[in-house]
Amino acid sequence: MDLFIILKRIYQYGGLIFIKVNYRFVWLLKGKFELATDEYDTEAEKPKAQSAKLKGNFFSREFDGNYRFIADEDVQGVDATIISDWFTEVPDEPVGV
């Protein structure tokens, strides 16, 4: 359903909708990113915004077979300290699929 239609229906009914946003945290453990393409558009009158495209290759670690750790914020049983420390240290064990 189009976002405009959803917002129109919310306005018509005078309701408020609260959406809880949950995050998925991902650590990629063993690999490398590279710039896949570098595109330029200089022919147009106005410059066109272009996003860099990255390509990544990741491999399983030999000692445990993991190539990533995933933690979903809304899953029960995920340790809150893992989420709070996510950007400061690599988790010791897999926390998700």
N, C-alpha and C positions, 0 to 999 in steps of 0.2 A: 504494500500500500504506500502511496506517495506521501511524503512528509507533509506537504501542503494540505492534503485531505485530512490527515490526522489532526493537524493543528486547527483546521476549520471546524472539525467535529468537537474538539475540546472547547473552542470558543462558543459554538452553538449551545452546548449543554452547560456552559458556565462552570465546568469542573476543573479541578486541579489534578494533575497527574505527577506523582513523584516517582522518578525512575532511579533505582539504585544501580550504580555502575560498579561492577566488580572487575578486577584486573587479573590478568594472567601474566605471571612473571616467568621469564625464560632465560636460562643461562646456556649459552652454546660453549662447549668446553674445549674442543680441540679442532681448530680450523682456521680459515683465513678468508677475508673478504677482498674482493678486487673490484675496480671500477669497470662495469660491463660495457657501457657505452658513454660517449661524451658527445651530446648533440648540441648543435648551435642553430639558431634561426635568426640570421641577420638580414634576410631579404625583405621582411615585412616592414611596414612603416613604424609600427610599434613593436618593441621587444616582447617576445613571448616567454613567459615563465617556463623554465624547463627544470625538471628534477633529475638529479643524478641517479643512475641505476646501478645498484650494487649486485654482485653475484657472490655467493658464499659457498664454500665447500667445507664440510665438517665430517670428521671421522670418529668412529668409536674408539674409546681408550682401550688399550690392550688389557689392562689389569681388571677392568670391571665391565667393559662393553658399552658404557654410557657415552653419548655424544651431546646430551642436553639434560638439564634439570628443569622441570616445570612445576610451578606452584600456583594454583588457583585460589584467589583470595576468599571465595565463597564456599569452598569445600570444607566440610567439618573434619577435624583431625589435623589440619595443617597448623604447625607450631607458629604462633604469632611472632616469635623472635626470628624465625627464618624470614618472614616477610619484612620485618623492620630492619634486618641486617642485609637485605638482598643486594643493595648497591655498594656495600662496604666489604663483603667477604663472600667467597664461593661456598655454597652449602657443602657439607661433608658427604651427604648421601642424597640419592634421588628422592624428591618429594612429590612426584607425580608421574604421569605416563610419559 
